[in-house]
Amino acid sequence: MKKLQAMQSNVKPMPIAFSLNKDGYIRPNSIRNVVLALEHDPLMMKTFAYNEFTHEVDVIKAIPSLHISKGQMVDDYVSLSLDYLEGKYHVLFNDKVFNSALIKVSRDNAYNPVKEYMEKAFLAWDHESRVETFLPNYLGADQSDVTTTITKLFFVGAVAKVFQPTMKFDYVLDLVGGQGAGKTTLLKKMGGKFYTDQFTDFRDKDSYAIMLRALIVNDDEMTASNNSSFEDLKKFVSAEQLEFRSPYNRRPERRAKSFVLARTTNEYTYLKDKTGERRFLPVLADIDRQKYHPVTDMDKDIVQQLWGEFVGYYKAGFDFGMNRDEADQLDEHRENFMYVDAVEDEIDRNLSTWSSDFITSKELARLLGVDDLVGNRQLAKKIKYVMDNRRDWKPAQKRIDNVPTRGYKKK
């Protein structure tokens, strides 16, 4: 962006070579004429640029006299610009011509503010490592290898989404417990202007447009998760592209999911489905163990140093594939957040005293006080679900009285 502005600062005002009609007046239906005005008029030049991160037009130079402010382009600015051009050049361009010219001018001046921020953060990084103490210090999380693994996966994943928007990344950071610890504030400060929690489910295509303007998308208090089926949530987390229709386009758009998803909750045992839990990275906050609070102690310099370090890991070729030990540690860690109902609790209790290394579903049912498993399909389904997702037992077959019998073998 600075390079673009430096080049533009050398442009000297000169008469604009508008295309004229046969009567010698500026042609009002010429897209090229509006392009020339936006590129060369002393007041309008260097005002609009295409944001490659949000895929929208940004105002990069305020024009106070026209009530145009820096930031996102809004419809009012079209009318204000047209009024100015009419007053100065005595020509009335219509909205359609102006918007077409705006696309051309802004695309010629494309930039990516998030990528620029990340590069700047990397250059400013003092090369002091903070990844191991970041969440322990600011949320009171356990200082452990698992916490470090989760921190790297999520935040380096966010960096990767900036530089490689199409990269597959299907992990979700879950900040759990620690009411008042500042979980949401931490995510807001890390996301800055590119943070959002303004959505209510994972199917609303209007929400997709909001999400795609952000780098960190936070399902605060798991509102959207609670409003969605687990299948919808898994589908959304695994999606590499999102399809939606923006208000200004006639056709649906498909864009790379260029953000990472986080969630916050005060409910400790929130993981209720065992079939897709490996996507979720839970971190337990503890206000009593916090050294610093995100609200008062997490300033822009700290945030920049953290991002600089995460960019450093990315540039060094960070491997998002976990080794066996890391994966096992994470699986064991997740079990602390798993919801266990009465049936599962009773299965756990009986397995802990079971003397054999093999057990059938029928034997488990009898231990639960049910003799006829065939007539109780709901329990049969529950036993299969629980046993299929245990880390210490696996589906197996054994000959009992010379008859092949399905069951579960202890690992």
FITORMI-416789 format. One line per 8 residues: for each residue z, y, x of N, C-alpha, C, CB. Coordinates in steps of 0.05 Angstrom, whole numbers. Atoms other than C-alpha are relative to their C-alpha. Glycine has a CB too. Layout:
residues N
Z,Y,X,Z,Y,X,Z,Y,X,Z,Y,X; ...
END
This chain:
residues 411
0,-24,16,0,0,0,0,25,17,24,0,-19; -2,-23,-18,18,49,56,-27,5,13,21,-4,22; 26,-2,-12,-49,34,89,-20,13,-19,-11,-28,9; 18,-11,21,-85,49,24,5,30,-3,4,-14,-27; -7,-28,4,-47,115,15,-8,17,24,30,2,-5; 8,-15,-24,-60,135,88,-30,5,0,8,-16,25; 29,-4,2,-135,124,78,-7,21,-20,-14,-27,-6; 6,-19,21,-134,163,14,8,28,7,13,-9,-26
-10,-27,-7,-95,221,44,-21,15,17,26,-2,16; 20,-13,-17,-155,234,90,-25,9,-17,-9,-19,21; 23,-8,16,-202,244,31,2,30,-7,-1,-17,-26; -1,-29,5,-220,318,24,-14,5,-27,-14,15,23; 12,-7,25,-235,349,-44,-29,10,4,17,20,-15; 27,-10,-2,-309,361,-55,-12,0,-29,-17,-18,19; 13,0,26,-355,376,-114,-6,-28,-9,-25,17,-1; 5,27,10,-361,315,-159,-28,-2,-11,21,-7,-23
28,3,7,-432,290,-167,-3,-16,-26,-16,-14,22; 2,13,26,-428,274,-241,-29,-5,-8,14,17,-22; 27,5,12,-488,243,-277,-3,19,-24,-3,-30,-8; 5,-20,22,-518,296,-324,-21,-10,-19,-7,27,13; 21,6,20,-559,290,-387,-23,20,4,11,1,-29; 24,-17,-3,-626,325,-397,5,29,-4,-22,-9,-19; -7,-28,4,-591,388,-419,18,11,22,14,3,-27; -16,-9,-22,-550,391,-355,30,-2,-4,-7,28,6
-28,4,5,-484,370,-385,9,-27,10,6,3,-31; -11,26,-10,-439,315,-359,-2,-21,-22,30,3,9; 4,21,20,-456,250,-394,27,-12,-9,-18,-23,12; -27,9,8,-395,231,-437,3,-30,-4,7,13,-27; -1,29,4,-414,158,-446,-4,-16,26,-21,-9,-20; 5,13,-26,-419,143,-371,27,-9,12,-14,20,19; -24,10,-14,-366,98,-341,1,11,28,-1,-31,0; 1,-9,-27,-389,120,-273,11,29,3,-28,-1,11
-11,-28,-1,-372,193,-289,30,0,-1,-11,16,-24; -30,1,1,-300,175,-307,10,-11,27,9,-18,-24; -8,11,-26,-296,133,-243,0,22,21,-19,-23,9; 2,-22,-19,-318,194,-203,23,20,-4,-27,14,-3; -22,-19,6,-267,238,-238,27,-11,10,2,6,-30; -25,12,-8,-210,189,-225,2,-3,31,3,-28,-13; 0,4,-29,-231,180,-152,1,27,15,-24,-16,8; 4,-25,-15,-245,253,-134,14,25,-11,-29,6,2
-14,-23,10,-209,300,-180,27,4,15,5,-2,-31; -24,-4,-16,-152,331,-139,26,-8,-14,2,29,8; -25,7,15,-100,319,-194,0,-30,-6,2,16,-25; 0,28,10,-123,249,-217,-4,-20,23,-23,-3,-19; 6,20,-22,-143,217,-150,26,-12,10,-15,14,23; -23,15,-11,-96,165,-120,22,-4,-20,11,15,25; -20,3,20,-60,156,-186,3,-29,-10,-7,18,-24; -1,26,12,-78,86,-211,-7,-22,20,-19,-1,-24
5,23,-17,-76,18,-176,5,-25,-16,17,1,26; -3,26,13,-81,-55,-198,22,-15,14,-26,-16,0; -23,15,-11,-16,-93,-188,-7,-30,-1,26,6,-17; 9,28,-1,-37,-163,-165,22,-19,-7,-10,-6,28; -22,18,8,32,-191,-180,3,-1,-30,27,10,13; -3,-1,29,38,-168,-252,-26,-2,-15,15,25,-9; 26,0,12,-37,-167,-264,-4,23,-20,-6,-27,-15; 1,-23,17,-30,-98,-295,-6,25,17,26,4,-16
5,-26,-13,-49,-26,-279,26,15,3,-21,17,-16; -24,-15,-6,6,14,-246,-8,29,5,15,-11,24; 2,-28,-8,14,89,-239,15,3,26,11,20,-22; -13,-1,-26,29,99,-165,5,29,9,-17,-14,21; -5,-28,-6,30,175,-166,7,15,-26,-24,14,14; -7,-15,24,67,217,-217,-16,26,-2,30,6,0; 13,-26,5,31,277,-248,18,15,-21,-30,-3,-11; -19,-13,19,88,319,-279,-13,18,-19,21,15,16
13,-19,17,41,371,-307,-14,-14,-24,-20,17,15; 13,16,22,8,316,-350,20,-19,-13,-23,-16,11; -21,18,10,75,281,-365,-7,-29,6,2,4,-31; 6,27,-9,50,220,-327,20,-8,22,-29,-3,10; -20,8,-19,105,182,-290,-9,-25,15,27,-6,-15; 6,25,-16,102,128,-236,11,-24,-15,13,2,28; -9,25,13,108,57,-261,-23,-13,-15,23,6,-19; 20,14,15,72,16,-312,-18,19,-16,13,-20,-19
19,-16,16,10,45,-345,6,-4,-30,-30,-8,7; -5,1,28,22,62,-418,-23,14,-15,27,13,-8; 22,-10,15,-27,80,-474,-1,31,-1,1,-11,-28; 0,-30,2,-4,153,-478,-14,13,23,29,9,-1; 11,-12,-24,-29,165,-408,-31,3,-2,7,-16,25; 29,-2,5,-101,153,-431,-6,26,-14,-10,-25,-16; 4,-25,15,-97,209,-482,6,25,17,17,1,-25; -7,-22,-17,-63,255,-432,-21,5,21,28,-4,13
21,-2,-21,-116,241,-379,-25,11,-12,-5,-27,13; 24,-9,13,-173,251,-428,1,30,-7,-6,-16,-25; -4,-28,7,-144,317,-451,-4,18,25,27,5,-12; 3,-15,-25,-140,341,-379,-29,2,9,17,-13,23; 28,0,-9,-211,320,-362,-18,17,-18,-11,-29,0; 15,-17,19,-238,353,-425,4,30,6,7,-6,-29; -6,-28,-6,-203,418,-408,-12,10,26,30,4,1; 10,-9,-26,-227,419,-336,-30,-2,2,13,-16,22
29,5,-4,-297,391,-341,-17,4,-26,-4,-28,10; 14,-5,25,-314,407,-414,-17,-23,-9,-18,25,3; 13,24,10,-332,336,-431,21,-18,-12,-15,-15,24; -18,18,14,-299,289,-480,-8,-29,3,2,7,-30; 5,29,-4,-298,217,-455,16,-15,-22,8,-10,29; -16,16,20,-276,164,-506,18,-20,14,-19,-14,-20; -19,19,-11,-220,114,-496,-13,-24,13,19,-10,-22; 13,24,-10,-267,55,-485,-12,6,28,-21,-10,-19
12,-7,-26,-305,90,-429,22,4,21,-18,25,-3; -22,-6,-19,-240,114,-397,13,-26,10,21,18,-12; -13,25,-8,-208,45,-398,-18,-18,17,8,-16,-26; 18,15,-17,-270,12,-369,0,11,29,-28,1,-11; -1,-13,-26,-269,63,-312,26,-5,14,-5,30,-2; -27,5,-11,-194,52,-303,1,-27,13,21,3,-22; 1,27,-12,-206,-22,-291,-13,1,27,-15,-19,-19; 15,-1,-25,-257,-7,-237,16,14,22,-27,15,-4
-15,-16,-20,-215,46,-201,25,-15,9,8,28,-12; -25,14,-7,-150,6,-204,-5,-25,16,16,-6,-25; 7,24,-15,-183,-58,-180,-8,7,29,-23,-15,-14; 7,-9,-27,-212,-20,-121,25,7,16,-19,24,-1; -25,-8,-13,-140,2,-105,22,-21,-5,9,28,-9; -19,21,6,-106,-66,-114,22,-1,21,-14,-27,-2; -22,4,-19,-38,-79,-83,19,-20,-13,15,27,6; -19,19,9,19,-129,-89,28,9,9,-6,-29,10
-26,-12,-9,88,-94,-88,21,-21,8,11,17,-22; -20,21,-7,128,-159,-85,-6,-12,27,0,-22,-22; 8,10,-27,88,-186,-26,7,21,21,-30,-7,0; -6,-21,-19,96,-119,8,30,2,6,-11,27,-10; -29,0,-4,171,-120,-4,9,-23,18,14,-2,-27; -8,23,-15,177,-190,24,-8,3,30,-14,-26,-11; 8,-4,-28,138,-172,87,18,21,13,-30,10,1; -18,-20,-11,181,-110,96,28,-11,5,2,24,-20
-26,13,-3,244,-151,86,1,-18,25,8,-16,-25; 1,18,-24,222,-201,139,1,17,26,-26,-16,-1; 0,-17,-24,209,-145,189,27,13,5,-22,22,-2; -26,-13,-2,277,-114,174,23,-20,5,6,16,-25; -21,20,-3,315,-180,179,11,0,28,-11,-28,-7; -13,0,-26,366,-180,235,3,-27,13,28,12,-3; 0,28,-9,357,-256,244,28,-12,1,-13,-1,28; -27,12,4,429,-269,225,-3,-18,-24,22,21,-3
2,19,23,433,-331,180,23,5,-20,1,-29,10; -19,-4,22,467,-319,113,-2,-21,-22,-4,28,-12; 5,19,21,441,-377,73,24,-18,-7,-24,-18,7; -23,18,4,503,-421,82,23,13,-14,9,-12,26; -23,-14,12,551,-367,59,-7,18,-23,13,17,22; 9,-18,21,510,-329,8,14,-6,-27,-30,-3,-4; -12,6,26,531,-365,-56,30,-5,2,-13,-24,-12; -29,1,-3,601,-384,-29,13,27,0,6,-15,25
-12,-27,-2,615,-311,-12,-2,16,-26,-13,15,22; 5,-18,23,585,-278,-74,6,-13,-27,-28,9,1; -7,13,26,600,-331,-128,24,-18,2,-24,-16,-9; -22,19,-3,656,-372,-98,-8,-29,-2,21,5,-21; 10,28,0,612,-434,-95,11,-15,24,-31,0,0; -9,17,-22,631,-493,-52,-18,4,24,1,-30,-9; 17,-2,-24,608,-483,20,-5,-28,11,14,18,22; 7,27,-7,572,-548,32,-30,-2,5,8,-19,-23
29,5,-5,506,-579,52,-16,1,-26,-4,-27,14; 14,0,25,488,-587,-21,-6,28,-9,16,-15,-22; 3,-28,8,499,-513,-36,-22,13,17,26,15,2; 20,-11,-18,457,-495,25,-28,-10,-8,6,-7,29; 26,11,8,401,-542,4,-10,13,-26,3,-31,-5; 8,-13,26,400,-513,-67,-8,29,5,23,-1,-20; 6,-29,-5,401,-441,-41,-28,2,13,21,12,18; 26,-1,-14,342,-454,6,-23,-8,-19,0,-19,24
21,9,18,302,-493,-46,-9,22,-20,9,-24,-15; 6,-20,21,307,-439,-99,-12,26,11,24,6,-17; 9,-27,-9,300,-375,-60,-25,-1,18,23,14,14; 25,3,-15,248,-400,-11,-23,-7,-19,3,-22,23; 20,6,21,212,-427,-73,-10,26,-12,12,-18,-21; 8,-26,11,212,-356,-100,-19,14,19,25,18,-5; 18,-12,-20,181,-331,-35,-27,-13,-1,12,-2,29; 26,14,1,128,-385,-39,-16,8,-24,6,-31,0
14,-9,24,111,-363,-110,-14,27,4,18,0,-23; 13,-27,-5,96,-293,-83,-25,-4,17,20,18,16; 23,3,-18,49,-317,-28,-19,-22,-9,10,-7,28; 17,22,11,23,-380,-64,6,-4,-29,4,-26,17; -8,2,28,28,-369,-139,-7,-26,-13,-14,22,-16; 8,26,12,-7,-435,-154,16,-24,11,-30,-4,5; -15,22,-12,42,-476,-113,18,-13,-22,17,9,23; -16,14,20,77,-529,-156,30,2,9,-8,-30,-3
-29,-3,-6,152,-514,-159,14,-5,-27,7,28,12; -12,6,26,192,-548,-214,30,-4,2,-13,-25,-11; -29,0,-2,264,-536,-194,11,24,-16,10,1,29; -14,-21,15,313,-494,-236,28,4,12,1,-7,-30; -26,-6,-10,374,-459,-208,19,5,-24,0,25,19; -20,-3,21,434,-467,-255,26,10,11,4,-27,-15; -26,-12,-9,494,-421,-242,20,-6,-22,-3,30,6; -17,11,20,552,-453,-278,29,10,3,0,-31,2
-29,-7,0,623,-432,-298,5,28,12,15,-20,16; -7,-25,-14,660,-376,-263,-4,25,-17,-15,3,25; 4,-23,18,662,-329,-323,10,26,14,14,-4,-27; -7,-25,-13,663,-258,-296,-6,1,30,29,5,-4; 6,1,-29,639,-279,-227,-25,16,7,-4,-29,9; 24,-16,-5,574,-240,-235,-25,-17,5,4,17,24; 23,18,-4,524,-297,-240,-26,14,-7,3,-26,-17; 24,-14,9,474,-256,-280,-6,24,18,3,9,-29
4,-24,-17,484,-194,-237,-12,-8,27,27,14,5; 12,9,-25,469,-234,-174,-30,-5,-3,14,-26,10; 28,5,5,403,-257,-203,-15,26,-4,-4,-19,-24; 13,-26,5,387,-186,-227,-5,15,26,17,17,-19; 3,-15,-25,400,-157,-158,-20,-13,18,27,3,14; 20,14,-17,358,-210,-123,-28,5,-11,6,-30,1; 26,-4,12,301,-199,-173,-8,29,0,0,-11,-27; 6,-28,1,306,-123,-175,-17,7,-24,-14,9,25
18,-8,22,250,-93,-217,-16,-25,-11,-20,21,10; 16,23,7,219,-163,-220,19,-23,-10,-18,-10,23; -18,19,13,275,-197,-260,-2,4,-30,30,5,10; -1,-2,29,276,-212,-334,17,-22,-12,-28,-1,-12; -14,21,16,320,-248,-384,-8,5,-30,31,1,4; 8,-9,27,282,-220,-445,-19,-21,-13,-13,27,1; 15,20,15,259,-284,-479,20,-19,-14,-19,-17,19; -19,16,16,289,-333,-529,-7,-30,-2,1,11,-28
7,28,-1,251,-399,-521,-22,-4,20,-8,-11,-28; 20,7,-20,200,-435,-479,-28,-6,-12,9,-24,17; 26,5,13,142,-438,-529,-13,25,-9,4,-18,-24; 11,-25,9,133,-366,-549,-19,12,21,22,20,-7; 19,-9,-19,69,-342,-516,2,30,6,-28,-6,-10; -6,-28,-6,90,-269,-523,20,2,23,10,15,-25; -20,1,-22,149,-287,-478,-13,-6,27,21,-20,-6; 13,7,-25,101,-315,-426,-10,25,14,-24,-19,-5
9,-25,-12,71,-245,-416,22,15,14,-13,17,-21; -23,-13,-12,140,-218,-402,8,-15,26,24,1,-20; -7,16,-24,157,-275,-354,-18,4,23,1,-30,-8; 20,-2,-21,93,-267,-315,0,27,14,-27,-5,-11; -3,-25,-14,113,-196,-296,24,-2,19,4,23,-20; -25,2,-15,176,-223,-262,-2,-21,22,23,-8,-19; -3,20,-21,195,-263,-200,22,-19,-7,4,13,27; -22,17,9,262,-288,-225,3,3,-30,27,9,15
-3,1,29,264,-308,-298,26,-15,-6,-25,-15,-13; -26,11,4,335,-321,-322,5,-6,-29,22,19,10; -8,8,27,353,-360,-384,30,4,-2,-8,-31,-6; -28,-8,0,419,-323,-392,15,-14,-22,3,30,-2; -17,16,19,474,-365,-425,-16,-23,-12,11,18,-21; 17,22,9,419,-417,-434,-8,3,-29,14,-27,3; 8,-6,28,398,-383,-499,-27,-14,-6,-3,30,-4; 27,12,4,325,-406,-492,2,-31,1,-20,10,20
-4,30,-2,347,-477,-471,11,-11,-26,17,-7,24; -13,10,25,391,-483,-533,-19,3,-24,25,16,-4; 19,-4,22,333,-458,-577,-24,-18,3,-9,29,-1; 23,17,-6,285,-509,-547,8,-29,2,-14,9,26; -6,28,-5,280,-584,-546,-1,-5,30,-21,-19,-15; 0,6,-28,292,-617,-479,-28,-7,10,19,-24,6; 28,6,-8,220,-641,-479,-16,26,5,-14,-17,-22; 13,-26,-4,196,-569,-487,9,12,26,5,19,-23
-11,-12,-25,241,-547,-430,-12,-14,24,31,-3,1; 12,15,-22,216,-603,-384,-29,7,4,3,-30,-4; 29,-7,-1,144,-587,-401,-4,28,12,-12,-1,-28; 2,-27,-11,155,-513,-386,6,1,30,19,19,-15; -8,1,-28,191,-527,-320,-22,-12,17,26,-15,4; 20,14,-16,135,-573,-297,-27,14,-1,-3,-28,-10; 26,-13,3,78,-528,-320,-7,16,25,0,19,-24; 10,-16,-23,36,-497,-264,-15,24,-9,-18,-17,17
13,-23,11,-1,-450,-310,11,6,-28,-31,-4,-2; -8,-8,27,16,-412,-374,-24,13,-14,25,18,0; 22,-12,15,-34,-393,-428,12,19,-21,-17,-22,-14; -9,-19,19,-24,-331,-471,-23,20,-5,26,15,10; 20,-21,6,-63,-274,-503,14,27,2,-13,-4,-28; -11,-26,-3,-47,-204,-479,-11,19,-22,-5,12,28; 8,-18,22,-52,-146,-530,-28,12,5,20,22,-4; 25,-14,-6,-113,-117,-494,-24,-19,5,4,18,24
22,18,-6,-154,-180,-484,-8,-16,-25,8,-19,23; 10,15,23,-198,-215,-534,3,-30,4,-29,7,-6; -1,29,-6,-193,-283,-500,28,-7,12,-22,-7,20; -25,10,-12,-131,-324,-482,-3,-1,31,8,-28,-11; 0,0,-29,-113,-320,-408,17,-24,9,11,26,12; -16,20,-14,-88,-376,-363,7,11,28,-15,-27,2; -9,-11,-26,-46,-353,-304,19,-19,13,12,27,-3; -19,17,-15,-8,-389,-249,28,9,-7,-5,2,30
-28,-7,5,66,-392,-264,13,10,26,16,-25,-11; -7,-13,-26,84,-343,-209,29,9,2,-18,23,5; -28,-7,0,159,-341,-220,17,-25,3,8,16,-25; -19,22,-1,221,-384,-211,19,4,-23,15,-2,27; -17,0,24,268,-402,-268,29,-6,9,-9,-20,-21; -29,5,-4,344,-396,-265,13,0,-28,13,22,18; -15,0,25,396,-407,-319,30,5,6,-3,-27,-16; -29,-3,-4,469,-387,-328,14,-12,-25,8,30,3
-16,10,22,523,-420,-370,29,-1,9,-10,-29,-8; -29,4,-6,599,-423,-374,9,-28,-7,17,21,-15; -6,27,7,596,-495,-398,-3,-19,24,-18,-10,-24; 1,16,-25,613,-543,-341,-17,-25,-3,28,-7,8; 16,25,3,585,-609,-367,-23,6,-19,19,-23,-11; 23,-10,16,519,-580,-392,-24,-18,1,-7,28,8; 23,17,-3,470,-634,-368,3,-24,-19,-3,-10,30; -3,20,21,460,-678,-429,-22,-21,0,1,13,-26
22,19,0,394,-714,-416,-4,-10,29,-26,13,-11; 1,12,-27,390,-762,-357,-28,-4,10,16,-26,1; 27,7,-7,315,-770,-357,-15,21,17,-16,-7,-24; 15,-21,-14,295,-704,-326,18,19,16,-16,16,-18; -19,-18,-12,357,-677,-292,-5,7,29,27,-12,-3; 5,-6,-29,330,-679,-221,-13,27,4,-17,-22,12; 12,-27,-2,295,-613,-236,21,22,3,-18,6,-24; -21,-20,2,361,-577,-243,19,0,24,15,-3,-26
-17,-4,-24,402,-549,-185,25,15,-8,-16,15,22; -24,-13,9,473,-535,-209,17,11,23,16,-18,-17; -18,-12,-19,519,-488,-170,24,10,-16,-13,23,16; -24,-8,15,591,-480,-194,12,25,12,21,-23,1; -13,-25,-9,618,-409,-189,30,-2,-5,-13,24,-15; -29,0,2,692,-398,-179,10,28,8,13,-22,19; -8,-27,-5,718,-327,-186,24,2,19,7,14,-26; -24,0,-17,783,-345,-149,-7,-4,29,19,-21,-9
8,5,-28,744,-364,-86,-20,21,10,-12,-28,3; 19,-21,-9,698,-303,-84,11,18,22,-9,17,-24; -7,-20,-20,700,-260,-22,-11,27,-8,-11,-8,28; 13,-25,9,652,-208,-51,-10,-4,-28,-23,8,19; 10,2,28,630,-191,-121,-28,12,-1,19,15,-20; 27,-11,2,556,-181,-138,-2,28,-11,-17,-19,-16; 1,-27,12,571,-120,-180,6,22,20,20,1,-23; -9,-22,-18,607,-80,-126,-9,-2,29,30,1,-1
4,4,-28,588,-111,-60,-29,-8,8,19,-21,10; 26,10,-7,516,-133,-64,-20,23,-2,-9,-23,-19; 17,-23,0,475,-73,-43,-29,-7,8,11,22,18; 29,5,-6,400,-65,-29,-4,-10,28,-16,25,-5; 4,9,-28,409,-75,46,7,-30,2,19,16,18; -7,29,0,444,-143,35,-23,-16,-13,27,-5,-15; 22,14,14,390,-164,-14,-25,-2,18,-7,14,-27; 23,0,-18,336,-144,36,4,-20,23,-5,28,11
-5,19,-22,369,-184,92,-3,-29,-10,28,5,11; 2,27,11,374,-245,47,-30,-8,-4,15,-2,-27; 28,6,4,301,-241,27,-15,-3,26,-14,21,-17; 13,2,-26,281,-230,99,4,-27,12,12,21,19; -5,27,-10,315,-295,118,-16,-21,-15,30,-6,-2; 15,19,16,283,-333,61,-30,1,6,4,4,-30; 28,-2,-9,214,-306,81,-3,-14,27,-8,30,1; 1,13,-26,230,-330,151,-3,-30,-2,24,7,17
2,29,4,241,-401,127,-28,-7,-10,21,-10,-20; 26,5,10,176,-397,88,-22,1,21,-7,19,-23; 20,-4,-21,135,-371,146,2,-22,22,3,27,13; -4,21,-19,165,-426,190,-9,-27,-10,29,-1,9; 10,25,11,135,-479,144,21,-16,-15,-12,-16,21; -22,14,15,195,-496,99,-11,-24,-16,14,20,-18; 9,25,14,189,-567,72,16,-3,-26,4,-25,18; -14,2,26,205,-570,-3,6,-29,-7,-17,13,-21
-7,28,5,208,-646,0,26,-8,13,-23,-18,11; -26,7,-10,279,-670,8,0,-28,13,22,1,-22; -2,26,-11,297,-728,53,19,-17,-18,11,1,29; -15,19,17,334,-789,24,29,9,-2,-1,-28,11; -29,-8,0,404,-764,44,4,25,-18,9,6,28; -2,-24,16,392,-695,13,-3,-6,-30,-21,21,8; 5,8,28,365,-726,-52,24,-14,-11,-25,-17,-2; -24,15,9,425,-774,-56,23,19,-4,7,-22,20
-22,-19,2,474,-717,-44,-3,17,-25,1,18,25; 5,-16,24,441,-676,-99,5,-16,-25,-28,11,0; -4,18,24,442,-735,-148,30,-3,-5,-13,-27,5; -29,3,3,516,-745,-134,13,26,-9,13,-9,27; -10,-26,8,529,-671,-141,-5,6,-29,-13,22,17; 7,-5,28,494,-668,-208,19,-15,-19,-29,-7,-6; -17,16,17,539,-722,-236,25,15,-9,8,-26,14; -23,-16,8,596,-671,-236,-5,18,-24,8,18,24
7,-18,22,558,-632,-289,-12,-15,-24,-20,21,10; 11,16,22,536,-690,-333,19,-2,-23,-8,-28,11; -16,4,24,560,-693,-404,3,-30,-5,-14,14,-25; -5,29,4,592,-761,-418,13,-3,-28,19,-12,22; -11,4,26,603,-783,-490,19,-24,0,-22,-3,-21; -20,21,2,653,-835,-516,-12,-27,8,11,-1,-28; 13,26,-7,604,-894,-510,-4,-2,30,-26,-3,-15; 5,0,-29,584,-876,-439,26,-3,15,-16,24,8
-26,1,-13,656,-866,-420,12,-28,-1,20,20,-13; -10,27,3,674,-935,-447,-16,-19,18,-2,-9,-29; 16,17,-18,615,-967,-409,9,4,29,-30,8,-3; -10,-5,-27,639,-934,-345,26,-15,5,5,30,4; -27,13,-3,710,-960,-356,-3,-30,3,18,6,-24; 4,29,-1,686,-1032,-369,-15,-9,26,-15,-9,-24; 14,7,-24,638,-1032,-310,18,1,25,-25,18,4; -18,-3,-23,693,-1010,-263,18,-25,4,18,24,-3
-17,24,-2,731,-1075,-278,-16,-26,-2,22,0,-21; 17,24,3,671,-1122,-285,-2,-14,27,-29,8,-10; -2,15,-25,677,-1177,-233,-27,-9,11,18,-24,-4; 26,10,-9,604,-1200,-230,-18,23,8,-13,-16,-22; 19,-21,-7,546,-1162,-199,-24,0,-19,-10,-5,29; 21,0,20,503,-1176,-260,13,1,-28,-18,-26,3; -11,-2,27,514,-1157,-333,-24,4,-19,20,23,-3; 21,-3,20,471,-1162,-396,8,21,-21,-7,-27,-14
-6,-19,22,465,-1112,-453,18,-12,-21,-26,11,-12; -16,14,20,495,-1164,-499,29,-1,9,-10,-28,-4; -27,0,-10,556,-1170,-454,13,27,-2,1,-10,29; -11,-27,2,564,-1095,-452,7,7,-29,-21,21,11; -5,-5,28,559,-1092,-528,27,-13,-9,-23,-10,-17; -25,14,8,615,-1144,-535,24,15,12,-1,-29,11; -22,-15,-12,658,-1103,-487,6,25,-16,-6,7,29; -4,-23,17,647,-1045,-535,8,-7,-28,-26,16,0
-10,9,26,669,-1087,-594,-22,-6,-20,17,20,-11; 23,6,18,599,-1103,-622,-11,-27,7,-21,22,1; 10,27,-6,578,-1176,-628,-30,-3,-5,15,-20,-17; 28,3,7,510,-1167,-660,-16,25,10,-4,-3,-31; 15,-23,-11,468,-1121,-615,-27,2,-13,-3,-3,31; 26,0,13,404,-1141,-650,1,17,-26,-9,-29,-7; -3,-15,25,430,-1110,-715,9,29,5,19,-14,-18; -10,-27,-6,453,-1047,-679,-19,13,20,29,0,10
21,-11,-18,390,-1016,-650,8,26,13,-26,4,-15; -9,-26,-12,423,-949,-639,17,-5,25,16,16,-21; -17,6,-23,475,-979,-593,-17,-13,22,23,-19,-8; 18,12,-20,422,-1022,-558,-15,21,16,-19,-20,-13; 15,-22,-13,382,-959,-544,18,16,18,-13,18,-22; -19,-15,-15,444,-923,-520,7,-14,26,25,6,-16; -7,16,-24,463,-979,-471,-23,1,20,7,-29,-8; 23,-1,-18,393,-981,-443,-3,28,13,-26,-7,-16
2,-27,-10,391,-905,-435,21,5,22,4,21,-23; -21,-4,-19,458,-904,-399,-4,-16,25,27,-7,-12; 3,18,-23,444,-964,-354,-25,7,17,0,-29,-9; 25,-7,-15,373,-943,-336,3,24,18,-23,5,-20; -4,-24,-15,399,-878,-309,25,1,18,1,24,-19; -22,2,-19,458,-902,-269,-10,-3,29,19,-24,-7; 8,1,-28,455,-895,-194,10,-26,13,11,24,16; -13,23,-13,498,-957,-180,-9,-27,-13,30,2,-2
11,24,12,462,-1008,-226,-30,4,-4,14,-6,-27; 28,-2,5,389,-1025,-234,-9,-23,-18,-16,-1,27; 10,22,17,348,-1066,-285,-8,-24,17,-24,10,-16; 6,25,-15,341,-1138,-262,-2,-24,-19,22,-5,22; 2,25,15,330,-1209,-285,14,-22,15,-30,-8,-6; -15,21,-13,373,-1270,-272,-2,-25,-18,30,8,5; 1,25,16,369,-1343,-293,29,-8,-7,-14,-23,16; -26,8,10,429,-1361,-336,-4,-25,-17,15,23,-16
5,26,13,433,-1434,-358,-29,-7,0,11,0,-29; 28,5,-5,363,-1440,-330,-19,16,-18,-5,-30,-4; 16,-17,18,338,-1386,-378,-2,28,13,12,2,-29; 3,-28,-11,309,-1320,-349,13,20,-20,-30,7,5; -14,-19,17,355,-1266,-376,-1,28,12,30,-9,-3; 1,-28,-9,346,-1191,-371,27,13,-1,-20,17,-18; -26,-14,-2,404,-1147,-351,-1,21,21,22,-20,5; -3,-21,-21,429,-1101,-296,15,-12,23,13,25,-11
-12,10,-25,447,-1117,-224,13,23,15,-20,-15,17; -14,-21,-15,497,-1078,-184,-14,4,27,30,-7,5; 14,-6,-25,464,-1043,-124,18,-5,24,-10,29,0
END
